Amino acid sequence: MAYVISDSCVSCGACEGECPVGAISAGDSQYEIDAASCIDCGACAGTCPTGAIAQG
């Protein structure tokens, strides 16, 4: 199950560089995770200052 980013995202970008497969990108109003590319490693969740990333 891929990780997802909630509405708590403040678009700081901390998660984008932590993703080893490049599944995270800036969306219109917040960052987004491509579920097809996500390998469920959780590296992004540990770097999010607002706790906006969790397994979906």
C-alpha positions as CSV (number, residue, x, y, z in Angstrom):
1,M,0.0,0.0,0.0
2,A,1.5,3.3,-1.1
3,Y,2.1,6.2,1.2
4,V,-0.2,9.3,0.8
5,I,0.1,12.9,1.7
6,S,-2.8,14.5,3.6
7,D,-4.1,18.1,3.6
8,S,-1.7,18.8,6.4
9,C,1.1,19.2,3.8
10,V,2.6,22.7,3.9
11,S,4.6,22.2,0.6
12,C,8.0,22.5,2.3
13,G,9.6,19.9,0.0
14,A,11.4,18.0,2.7
15,C,10.0,14.7,1.5
16,E,10.8,15.0,-2.2
17,G,14.5,14.6,-1.8
18,E,14.2,11.6,0.5
19,C,12.3,9.4,-1.9
20,P,14.7,6.9,-3.4
21,V,12.5,6.3,-6.4
22,G,11.4,9.9,-7.2
23,A,7.7,9.1,-6.5
24,I,7.1,12.5,-4.9
25,S,6.5,15.7,-6.8
26,A,5.0,19.2,-6.3
27,G,1.3,19.3,-7.0
28,D,-1.0,22.3,-7.5
29,S,-1.6,22.9,-3.8
30,Q,0.6,20.3,-2.0
31,Y,3.1,17.6,-2.7
32,E,1.8,14.3,-4.2
33,I,3.0,10.7,-4.2
34,D,2.7,8.6,-7.3
35,A,1.2,5.4,-5.9
36,A,2.5,3.3,-8.9
37,S,6.1,4.3,-8.2
38,C,6.0,4.3,-4.4
39,I,7.9,1.3,-2.9
40,D,6.5,1.7,0.6
41,C,9.8,2.4,2.2
42,G,8.6,5.2,4.5
43,A,11.6,7.4,4.0
44,C,9.4,10.4,3.3
45,A,7.2,10.0,6.3
46,G,10.1,10.4,8.7
47,T,11.1,13.7,7.2
48,C,7.7,15.4,7.2
49,P,7.6,18.2,9.8
50,T,3.8,18.2,9.9
51,G,3.2,14.4,9.9
52,A,1.2,14.7,6.7
53,I,2.5,11.4,5.2
54,A,1.2,8.0,6.2
55,Q,0.5,4.7,4.6
56,G,-2.7,4.8,2.6
